[in-house]
Amino acid sequence: MKEKIIVHDKRQEFLKGMKHILPIASASIVDGLIFGILARQTGLSVFEVLLLNMTSSQFAAIGFITQGVVGWPMILSTTLLNVRQMLYGLSLGPAFRNIPTSKLMMMAWMLNDEMYALKSAYVAKGNKASLPYYFGAGALDYVIWNVSTLAGLFFGTFISSPEEYGLDFAFVATFLGFLATSIVSRFYAFVALVSGAAACAGYYIEGTTLAVVFGTISAVIVGVMHRE
């Protein structure tokens, strides 16, 4: 009887994770469509696009491919962009102590901006860290992203210039939404302003990669100084 209750609880947590990620993942549908459209224009196959979806910084990779930049420059730049994933992991790590390495590896693969926004808010509210909840949210998020990407690949033959319809702003709008829900105090607002200014400076100097690096480092520095 006890085992049945545990299985039922895990199923409920899994479904709860899917329910909670749905609004966030749905907001990313337009991003997936745009990515599919851009991938279509670069000539990537469906298989290659799905492989890219198993990694991160897909938009950056597509940008480099479009410009004819491949090899180490692309690998180094996308790696720098993904440094933020390490910070996500450090932030969530204390809530997932004593978890087997195999499960942590799967969690790390599922960790992205949407998942971090959801999980950090969930834990911050005093909820207990739940693996079924995490995997339920991650599974639905991954399915929605891939379906929207495949739709973009199909519609890419009809839309030649996404920027003409303002679709290129959808990616920015999604992250602005994450930011808006995360500003819960004056200090968080201050961190957002500082990191935003640093990101703008980085973008002015070298583009998107340096913008992400500057924004991330400045936010970490402000956070460390605040704790001291």
N, C-alpha and C positions, 0 to 999 in steps of 0.2 A: 504493500500500500504506500509506504514511504517512497519507494522508487518511482511509482506512478506520479506521485505529487511532485517530485523533483523534475521528472521529464516534462510534466505539465507546466511547471514554473519556467523551465528553460524555453519551452515553446512560446509561452506568453512573453518572455523577455525578447525573444527573437522577433516576434511580430511587433512588439512595441518599438524596437529599433527601426524596423521597416516603416512603421507609421510616422515616427519622429523625423526620419531623414527625408520622407517624401516631399515636403514643401521645399527643402533645400535642394534636393536632387532635381526636382521639377524646374526650379529656377535656373538650373544649369543646362536645361534642354537646348536653349538657344545657343549656348556656348558649344555644345556638342554638334549642333547643326552647322555652326560656323566652321568648326574644326574639320568636319567632314567635307564641307564645300572647299575649304582651302587645300585639304589633302587631295581632293579630286583635281584641282587645278595644277598641283605639282606633279600629277601623274602617278601617285602612289597607288598600289593595289589594295584591295580589301584586306588581304592577309597582312600587308605591311602596316596598314592603319590600325588593325586590331593589335598587332604587336606593340605599336607605339602607345596604345591605350593601356598596356600592361606596365608602362613606365610613367614618368611624370614630365612636366615641362613640354608637353606635346606641341603647344603653340610656338615655343621657342625653337624647337627642332624643325618644325615646318618652315619657320622664317629663315633659318639657316639653309635649309634645302633649296628654298626658293631663290636665295642669293647665290647658290652654288658653293656654299661653305660646308665642307664635310670633314670627317676625320677628327683630329685632336682639338681643333678650335671649337667645334660643335660639342664634343664630349666635355671639354673643360667648362664651357659656358653653361651648359645645362646642369653640370654637377654643382657649380656655384649657385645656380638658381635653386637647386634642391637642398641646399644647406639648411633651409628653413625646416625641412622635414626632421632634421636632427633635433632642432629646438622643440618641435611638436612632441617628439618622442620623450625628450627630457621633461617636458611639462606634464605629460600624462603618465610617465614612468612610475612615480610613487603610488599611483592608484592601482597599478597592475603588478605589484610585487608578488613573488612566489608563483608566477605563471610559467609553465614549461616553455623552453626555448622554441620548440616547434610552433606553438601557438603564438608566441611573440613575433616570430618571423612572418606568420600569416597576417597578424595585426599590422605589422610594419608595412607590408605590401598594400594593405587596404587603406593605410593612413594617407589622407590628402587634405586639402584645405577645407572641404565640406565636412569630412569626418571629424577633423580637429575642432571645428566650430561647434559641431553638435556635441561631441563627447566632452569637451572642456566645460561647456555650459551645463551638461548633465551632471558631471561630477561636482562642479562648483555649487550646485543647488543642494548638495548633501546626499545625493543618490550614491548607492554602492556601485563600484565598478563591476560591470557585468559583461562576460565574454559573449553570451548569446545575444545580448543587446547590440554589442559592437558588430558582431558578424551579420546580424540581421540588417543593420543599417548599411554596412559595407557592401553586402551582396546586392541589395536593391539599388544602391548608388551606382555600382559597377554596371548593372544591367541597363539602367536608364541612360547612362553615359554612352554605352556602346550602341544601343538602339538609336539614339539621337544622332550619333556619329554616322551610322550606316544610312540614316535618312538623309543626312547632309551629303553623303557621297552620291546618293541618287539624285537629289535636287541640285547638286553641283553642276549638272549639265544645263540647268535652266537659269541659274543665278551666276553671272560672271563677275560681278563686282558687289560683294556684300556691303562694303562701306557706303554705297549709294543709298542703301535702305537703313543706314544707321546700325546695322547688325554688329559692327565691330565694337560698339560701345557696350554690348551686352556682357562681355567678360568683365569689363571694369565695373559695371553696375552690380554684378554678382558680388564682387569683393567689397564694394561700398556697403552692400547689404550686410555682409558678415561684420564689417567694421561697426556699423550702426548698432547692431545687437550686442556688441562686445563693450561698448563704452558705457560702463555702469558707474563711473565715478569721475571726479575732476582729474585725478591722476591718470586714469586711462585716456582721457581726452588729451591731456598734456603729452603722453607718450605718442598718441596718434599724430598730433601736430608736429612733434619733433621728428619722428620717423618719416612722416610725409614730406617734410621739408628736406630731409636728408636724401630721400628717394628722388625728389625732383632735381636735387643737385647732381646726384649720380647719373640720372637720365640725361641731364644737360651735358655732362662730361663725356659719357661713353655709351649711353643707351640703356636698354632694359636690364641687362645683367648687372651692371654697376648700381642701378637704381634699387634692385632687390637686395644686393649686398649692403649698400649704405643704409637702406631703410631697416634691414634686419639688425645690423650691428648697432645702430643708434638706439633702437628700441631695447636691445639687451643691456647696453651701457646704462641707459636711464633706469631700467629696472634694477640693476645691481646697485647703482648709487642710491636708489630709493630705499632698498633693504638695509643698506649700511647706515 
